[in-house]
């Protein structure tokens, strides 16, 4: 057994020694980053197989109680971490993201498979390297990112990881295999991962970038919209003379105002052209 503090003694350096030609790598973690792939590119290119389980739902619909959200990485963040987390800014600033993403996609198509946990059941986070002579497990490994393997500093006070060998490591690979083959708990998302990483190096129209920006800003807000928070039409406000004189974009703004007034007992409308008159009317 060996311990890594990921400061003076890092996991990445040990993985370089343990992942060899023909190795099988299996990871159960919250996130995957192309920069972790970049750090271990030569080793991962030479391995025989790479399997990854997102331990919390990714690329699938997820409805989680608001009061629980502070205790885990939101689904959108888990997915966006594919092309770099907030703690891998230095790597992103090197402007190699497109090249790294393309190499990673090519590698995934040849060697890697991704599946996601579709349940609310938790799972241990760990990395297993299977070799002919021994099997090694690194735990805990919260995410497969440059931070978690010790290449970058994150926001943790400590980032200790322990490596164990046989027979302890066999318990982890047995667990991984059992979960990996459970179709009721996991769904294959390899193509989703390829599509999302591939989008990094594709040329996109300005219009698409604009819509993607809007989606990323408002997606979680839209997920929260339900009939419970929509204005009650039974009050008859849609039958009023003022309502019928509004343009569609003004009606959308009015619905938003009513919603905020009912939820928070107050609202500020940041006026744009055509909304100021409506705001005074309301």
JOHU-V69488 format. One record per pair of residues at least 12 apart in sequence whose ideal C-beta (glycine too) atoms are under 8 Angstrom apart, sorted by sequence separation. I is the first residue (numbers start at 1). GAP is how many residues later the second one is. D is the distance in whole Angstrom. If there is no record, write none. Layout:
I_GAP_D ; I_GAP_D
//
This chain:
2_12_7 ; 126_12_6 ; 127_12_8 ; 147_12_7 ; 257_12_6 ; 62_13_5 ; 84_13_7 ; 126_13_4 ; 148_13_8 ; 83_14_6 ; 125_14_7 ; 126_14_7 ; 127_14_5 ; 124_15_7 ; 125_15_5 ; 126_15_6 ; 56_16_6 ; 124_16_7 ; 125_16_5 ; 253_16_7 ; 56_17_7 ; 58_17_6 ; 125_17_5 ; 127_17_7 ; 57_18_6 ; 83_18_6 ; 125_18_8 ; 25_19_7 ; 56_19_7 ; 23_20_8 ; 32_20_6 ; 58_20_5 ; 59_20_6 ; 141_20_6 ; 19_21_7 ; 58_21_6 ; 140_21_7 ; 237_21_7 ; 25_22_5 ; 32_22_8 ; 56_22_7 ; 139_22_7 ; 253_22_5 ; 257_22_8 ; 20_23_8 ; 23_23_8 ; 24_23_7 ; 27_23_8 ; 29_23_7 ; 31_23_8 ; 138_23_5 ; 139_23_6 ; 16_24_7 ; 19_24_4 ; 22_24_8 ; 23_24_5 ; 24_24_6 ; 25_24_7 ; 26_24_8 ; 27_24_7 ; 28_24_8 ; 29_24_8 ; 30_24_7 ; 54_24_7 ; 138_24_7 ; 231_24_6 ; 250_24_6 ; 254_24_7 ; 15_25_6 ; 19_25_7 ; 21_25_4 ; 22_25_7 ; 23_25_6 ; 24_25_5 ; 25_25_5 ; 26_25_5 ; 27_25_5 ; 28_25_4 ; 29_25_8 ; 30_25_6 ; 138_25_5 ; 139_25_7 ; 230_25_7 ; 249_25_7 ; 250_25_6 ; 253_25_7 ; 257_25_7 ; 20_26_7 ; 21_26_8 ; 22_26_5 ; 24_26_8 ; 25_26_7 ; 26_26_8 ; 27_26_7 ; 29_26_6 ; 30_26_6 ; 137_26_7 ; 249_26_8 ; 12_27_5 ; 16_27_6 ; 19_27_7 ; 20_27_8 ; 21_27_8 ; 24_27_8 ; 28_27_5 ; 136_27_6 ; 137_27_5 ; 231_27_4 ; 247_27_7 ; 12_28_7 ; 15_28_7 ; 19_28_6 ; 136_28_7 ; 137_28_8 ; 231_28_6 ; 250_28_5 ; 254_28_7 ; 136_29_6 ; 230_29_7 ; 135_30_7 ; 229_30_6 ; 134_31_6 ; 135_31_6 ; 137_31_7 ; 231_31_7 ; 134_32_6 ; 137_32_4 ; 246_32_6 ; 136_33_6 ; 139_33_7 ; 229_33_8 ; 135_34_4 ; 229_34_7 ; 134_35_8 ; 135_35_6 ; 137_35_4 ; 137_36_7 ; 135_38_6 ; 242_39_5 ; 242_40_7 ; 128_41_6 ; 30_42_8 ; 31_42_7 ; 30_43_5 ; 130_43_6 ; 128_44_5 ; 128_45_5 ; 31_46_8 ; 126_46_6 ; 31_47_5 ; 30_48_6 ; 33_48_6 ; 34_48_6 ; 124_48_8 ; 128_48_6 ; 32_49_7 ; 33_49_7 ; 34_49_6 ; 35_49_6 ; 31_50_4 ; 32_50_6 ; 33_50_8 ; 34_50_7 ; 126_50_8 ; 31_51_8 ; 33_51_6 ; 124_51_7 ; 33_52_6 ; 35_53_5 ; 38_53_8 ; 31_54_7 ; 33_55_6 ; 91_55_6 ; 35_56_5 ; 60_56_6 ; 64_56_8 ; 123_56_7 ; 59_57_6 ; 88_57_7 ; 38_58_8 ; 58_58_5 ; 60_58_6 ; 85_58_8 ; 87_58_7 ; 88_58_5 ; 57_59_6 ; 87_59_8 ; 88_59_7 ; 52_60_7 ; 54_60_7 ; 56_60_8 ; 57_60_6 ; 85_60_5 ; 87_60_5 ; 50_61_5 ; 51_61_7 ; 52_61_7 ; 53_61_8 ; 54_61_7 ; 56_61_6 ; 57_61_6 ; 91_61_7 ; 38_62_5 ; 41_62_7 ; 45_62_6 ; 49_62_6 ; 50_62_4 ; 51_62_5 ; 52_62_5 ; 53_62_5 ; 54_62_4 ; 55_62_6 ; 57_62_8 ; 81_62_7 ; 85_62_7 ; 90_62_7 ; 34_63_8 ; 37_63_7 ; 44_63_7 ; 48_63_8 ; 50_63_7 ; 52_63_7 ; 53_63_7 ; 54_63_6 ; 47_64_7 ; 49_64_8 ; 51_64_8 ; 53_64_7 ; 81_64_7 ; 88_64_6 ; 121_64_7 ; 35_65_7 ; 38_65_8 ; 87_65_6 ; 115_65_7 ; 34_66_5 ; 37_66_8 ; 38_66_8 ; 41_66_8 ; 45_66_8 ; 87_66_7 ; 119_66_5 ; 34_67_6 ; 37_67_5 ; 44_67_7 ; 55_67_7 ; 87_67_4 ; 118_67_6 ; 55_68_4 ; 87_68_7 ; 117_68_6 ; 118_68_7 ; 55_69_8 ; 117_69_6 ; 118_69_5 ; 34_70_5 ; 37_70_7 ; 53_70_7 ; 55_70_6 ; 116_70_6 ; 115_71_4 ; 116_71_6 ; 115_72_6 ; 115_73_5 ; 116_73_5 ; 114_74_7 ; 115_74_6 ; 113_75_7 ; 114_75_5 ; 115_75_8 ; 114_76_5 ; 113_77_5 ; 112_78_7 ; 114_78_8 ; 114_79_5 ; 32_82_7 ; 108_82_7 ; 108_85_7 ; 109_85_7 ; 108_86_6 ; 105_89_6 ; 108_89_7 ; 52_92_7 ; 105_92_5 ; 104_93_6 ; 105_93_5 ; 28_95_6 ; 30_95_7 ; 28_96_7 ; 29_96_5 ; 101_96_5 ; 102_96_8 ; 28_97_6 ; 29_97_8 ; 101_97_7 ; 28_98_6 ; 29_98_7 ; 27_99_7 ; 28_99_8 ; 101_99_4 ; 102_99_5 ; 27_100_5 ; 101_100_5 ; 26_101_7 ; 27_101_8 ; 25_102_7 ; 26_102_5 ; 98_102_6 ; 99_102_8 ; 25_103_7 ; 97_103_6 ; 98_103_4 ; 25_104_6 ; 26_104_7 ; 97_104_8 ; 24_105_8 ; 25_105_8 ; 23_106_6 ; 24_106_4 ; 23_107_6 ; 39_107_6 ; 23_108_5 ; 36_108_5 ; 38_108_8 ; 22_109_8 ; 36_109_5 ; 40_109_7 ; 19_110_6 ; 22_110_7 ; 33_110_7 ; 35_110_7 ; 36_110_6 ; 39_110_6 ; 18_111_5 ; 20_111_6 ; 31_111_8 ; 32_111_7 ; 33_111_7 ; 35_111_4 ; 82_111_6 ; 15_112_8 ; 29_112_6 ; 30_112_6 ; 31_112_4 ; 32_112_5 ; 33_112_4 ; 36_112_7 ; 39_112_5 ; 18_113_7 ; 29_113_6 ; 30_113_5 ; 31_113_7 ; 32_113_8 ; 33_113_6 ; 36_113_6 ; 83_113_8 ; 15_114_7 ; 27_114_7 ; 29_114_5 ; 31_114_6 ; 82_114_5 ; 83_114_6 ; 29_115_5 ; 36_115_8 ; 82_115_5 ; 35_116_8 ; 27_117_5 ; 35_117_8 ; 79_117_6 ; 83_117_5 ; 18_118_5 ; 29_119_8 ; 15_123_8 ; 53_123_7 ; 14_124_8 ; 51_125_8 ; 53_126_7 ; 11_127_6 ; 53_127_7 ; 60_127_6 ; 51_129_6 ; 60_129_7 ; 11_130_8 ; 59_130_4 ; 58_131_6 ; 53_133_7 ; 59_133_4 ; 15_134_7 ; 59_134_7 ; 54_135_7 ; 11_137_7 ; 12_137_4 ; 13_137_8 ; 59_137_8 ; 11_138_5 ; 12_138_5 ; 10_139_7 ; 11_139_5 ; 12_139_5 ; 10_140_3 ; 76_140_8 ; 10_141_7 ; 6_142_8 ; 6_143_8 ; 7_143_7 ; 76_143_6 ; 6_144_4 ; 76_144_7 ; 4_146_7 ; 74_146_7 ; 26_147_7 ; 28_148_6 ; 14_149_6 ; 11_150_5 ; 26_150_5 ; 28_151_7 ; 7_152_8 ; 11_152_8 ; 5_153_7 ; 6_153_4 ; 5_154_7 ; 6_154_7 ; 26_154_8 ; 5_155_6 ; 6_155_6 ; 4_156_7 ; 3_157_6 ; 4_157_5 ; 3_158_7 ; 4_158_8 ; 66_158_8 ; 3_159_5 ; 4_159_7 ; 2_160_7 ; 3_160_8 ; 63_160_8 ; 1_161_6 ; 2_161_5 ; 32_161_7 ; 1_162_7 ; 1_163_5 ; 34_163_6 ; 1_164_7 ; 34_166_8 ; 1_167_8
//
